[in-house]
Amino acid sequence: MTKAKGADTLPLNRILPGDCIEVMNGLPEASVDLIFADPPYNLQLRGELHRPDNSKVDAVNDHWDQFDGFAAYDRFTRDWLAAARRVLKPHGAIWVIGSYHNIFRLGAELQNQGYWLLNDVVWRKSNPMPNFKGKRLTNAHETLIWASRSEGAKYTFNYEALKSLNEGVQMRSDWVLPICTGHERLKDDNGDKAHPTQKPESLLHRVLVATTNPGDVVLDPFFGTGTTGAVAKMLGRDFIGIEREESYRKVAEARLARVRKYDREALMVSASKRAEPRVPFGQLVERGMLRPGEVLVSPRGKTAKVRADGTLVGDAMTGSIHQVGAALEGAPSCNGWTYWHFRREGKMVPIDFLRQQIRAEMNGRPH
């Protein structure tokens, strides 16, 4: 599937082989909504690591994680972040993830290039690998940095959806999620880990629900075995993967072929209240949902009458539902939608109930 942008096309829902910098520089400018990047960590391992029983730890010692010092790693970081910023839309954003070996260098370069840091997130692993030598703290977390393309960009953030994921409580910047294990851990033909740093789908699910919408284009320049693409496909987002290692591409292709997109209704998430259609109080009066002369009551029993023009009058004070409520309470402000109630069948009902009925109609939802 491709999407036109001028004379160019985007290679949507495909894994592109090759060097990520060269491939990104060949993509149309300002064409991607979000980038999730899990670059090489530059672990600088010295020798093999063994458990107390002398079994070897399957550590990250692949050639793609080896650089000739910090200067070489910094050049690589500068070049791929510049290529990434070029393909991001003006209001796009990027997530990068790393360990203490590289995350501070990534953060500095993001700021050097004009990205605007929004949050750093600590992914606290609920089942980290133990520290076998006992010479350091157990490394139980990784850090993600979320940044917009530039200061003032109108990036996507589905606040209410994250709050819903967190049982109605604001989502914090410390996420407790398990590492990739069990049936989710992909294996190669020899039964070994297909990729040493495969990320859990739960992590990408949270990132994509939080900062993208269905139909958005998500780019992963270090695609690996395709976690970003698999979750994007399930959630109704388009993806572009870049991966230079043929063995990883092979595993990712097989994985993606097994993934099915959730149905349209399941992809809907809780919208921000600010994104809801505006409904003037007067519209409730125009439509006869409330009638001129009807008495509204506050939680503490204070009253006001509805007027034909959608204002209220109470205790010689006339104004909007918010102004009259604030005046009666002696408060600087008041949310009239939740403050005022009307009587129906002997029960007190907040006027916001009527507003939500209108919003449901405007959004084409049953109510």
Salt bridges, closest charged atoms under 4 A:
ASP33 OD1 - LYS89 NZ 3.04
ASP38 OD2 - LYS199 NZ 2.73
GLU48 OE1 - HIS50 NE2 3.60
GLU48 OE2 - LYS56 NZ 3.42
ASP74 OD1 - ARG105 NE 2.81
ASP79 OD1 - ARG78 NE 3.64
GLU142 OE2 - LYS125 NZ 2.81
GLU160 OE2 - LYS273 NZ 3.84
ASP174 OD2 - ARG172 NH2 2.82
ASP189 OD2 - LYS250 NZ 3.68
GLU201 OE2 - ARG255 NH2 3.01
GLU245 OE2 - HIS63 NE2 3.22
GLU245 OE2 - ARG244 NE 3.44
GLU294 OE2 - ARG344 NH1 2.78
ASP309 OD2 - ARG307 NH2 3.93
GLU329 OE1 - ARG300 NH2 2.57
ASP352 OD1 - ARG355 NE 2.65
GLU361 OE1 - ARG287 NH2 2.86
GLU361 OE2 - HIS367 NE2 3.98
